[in-house]
Amino acid sequence: MTTAQTMAIRCRGVKRTYGSGKHAFAAVRGVDFDVPAGSITALLGTNGAGKTSTVELLEGLAQADEGEIRVLGLDPWRDRGAVRRRTGVLLQASGFSGDLTVAETMRMQACLTSRARPVDEVLDELDLRGKRTTRVGQLSGGEQRRLDLACALLGDPDVLFLDEPSNGLDVESRRRVWDLVARLRDRGTAILLTTHYLDEAQRLADRIELMHVGQIVRSGSPAAIVADLPSTIAFATSSLRSAPPLPDLGQLRLVEHRGTVTVETHDLQGSLAHLLDWAARHGLTLSELRAETASLERAFLALTQASQTDPEQIDTKHEESAA
């Protein structure tokens, strides 16, 4: 069991309200979650779910109205100076001057950073050494994003807040950033990730905290989050021309829509085996065949659809966690 001493981030009953009286808006409504050292936690949610308001509290940019927050055992609001020296923050946009070179930008940032690492060491880590003399305004979008991340890593942080780390990156650069983030986790860094790329969260995160209307409504490993959702098998309806009726595949649901048959099942291997055996016996080729396990994207869409129906009636599900 993970103890409180190994928790880099710990939230209990955290609330944040904007305004007062009849104009009050509760953006964060009693949030509980932990981020252990040497782990990646992804905080996900729909727009307006309260993610930004929560992260601002963790970074010490605002004080919670209620509840307890500890970052590295300290209160990030009251002990902001001590916490800030041991944290790195990657914002969606850094706002660095386009007239400065990459090296000048890093040296300026190093002057503002406690225990700053050598600039060239960090540039090497982000594959930016060759851009040292290039002005920031002349960098590509992906290179600017890597520069943002380099600045966040200058202080060798124990806790790293990543807001959309791969935003604007091409496929190759995304993979590099993902590999770097995974290495940071393996070195013991606690990472809180917010992203709209659900494949990124599924690839990187050890734990997901799914937020909606100011609350954590799903909590657990990526596998646990999708455990209750069905897998799917899909193929083109053209495969069924002059074919005998489909067998019982043990499906939860079978839908024909826009030229595609979609089968939903909790037994992906068994249903797929029955389908392929049926096709082989009848000499059929199932065109555009694909089989997919449940994904975070489907869990996220299920949450969105439920909220549109009745946002106050979404069941909360959490794995057992340490007290």
C-alpha positions, 0 to 999 in steps of 0.5 A, a space after each residue: 500500500 502506498 503511504 502518505 510519505 511517498 505521495 508527491 501530491 495529495 488532495 483531500 476535500 479540495 474546493 474552489 468557488 468563484 464569486 459569492 452569494 447567488 453568483 457563486 460558481 463551484 469550480 472544484 467540488 471536494 476533489 480527492 486524489 494522490 500522485 505518488 513519486 515516480 508516477 504519471 497521473 493524467 487529470 482528464 475532463 471535458 472543457 469546464 470540468 475544473 481541471 485548470 482550477 485544480 492545477 492552479 491550486 496545486 501550483 500555489 497560484 491560488 488558495 483552496 476555499 476548503 480542503 487540504 493540499 500537500 505538494 512534497 509534504 508542503 502547502 503550495 500556497 503558504 510554502 510556495 517558495 519552497 515548493 516552487 524550487 522543486 517543481 517544473 511547470 509546462 504551460 500551454 503557451 510560454 510567451 517567450 520573446 521571439 527575438 531571443 535565441 534558444 540559448 539566451 532564453 534558456 540562460 535567462 530561465 536558468 537565472 530564475 531557476 534554483 539548482 539549474 542544470 547546465 543549459 546544453 545538457 537540457 538542450 541535448 535532452 530535447 534535441 535542441 542543441 543544434 538550435 542554440 543560436 536560432 531565434 525563438 520566433 524562427 522555431 517551428 511549432 514543435 521546436 518551440 514546444 520542446 523549448 517550453 519543456 526544456 525550460 520546465 526541466 531546467 531545475 531537475 524538478 521532483 514534481 512536474 506539471 505538464 499541460 498539453 505537452 505534445 500540443 503542436 508536435 508531429 508524430 515523431 516529436 510526440 514519441 520523443 516527448 513521450 519517451 522523455 516523460 516516461 524516463 523522468 517518471 522512471 527517475 522518480 519524478 511525480 508527473 501530473 499530466 493534463 491533455 486532450 490527447 486521450 491516446 497520450 494519457 492511455 500511453 503514459 499514465 499510470 493512473 487516470 483521474 477523470 473529472 466532470 463538473 468539479 468532481 473526480 468521477 472515475 479514478 484508476 489505472 487506464 485498464 480499470 477505467 475501461 474495464 466495464 466498457 465493451 470491445 468492438 469488432 467492425 467490418 464492411 456490410 459488403 462482406 454480407 452480400 449473399 451470406 447466411 445470417 450471422 451466428 450468435 457471437 455472444 455480443 451485447 449489441 450489433 449495429 449496421 450503419 453507413 456500410 459498417 457492421 459493428 459488434 460490441 462484446 465483452 469477450 473480444 477473443 471469443 466473439 472474433 474467433 466465432 466470427 472468423 470461423 463462420 466466415 471461413 466455413 462459408 468462404 467469406 472475406 470480411 473486408 475492412 475488418 478491425 477489432 478494438 479493445 475498449 479505450 479511454 476515448 470511449 470512456 470519455 465519450 460515455 461520460 460526455 453523453 451521460 452528462 448531456 442526459 443528466 449531469 448530476 446523476 453520473 456514478 462515481 467509481 474509484 479504486 481503493 486507495 490509501 487513506 
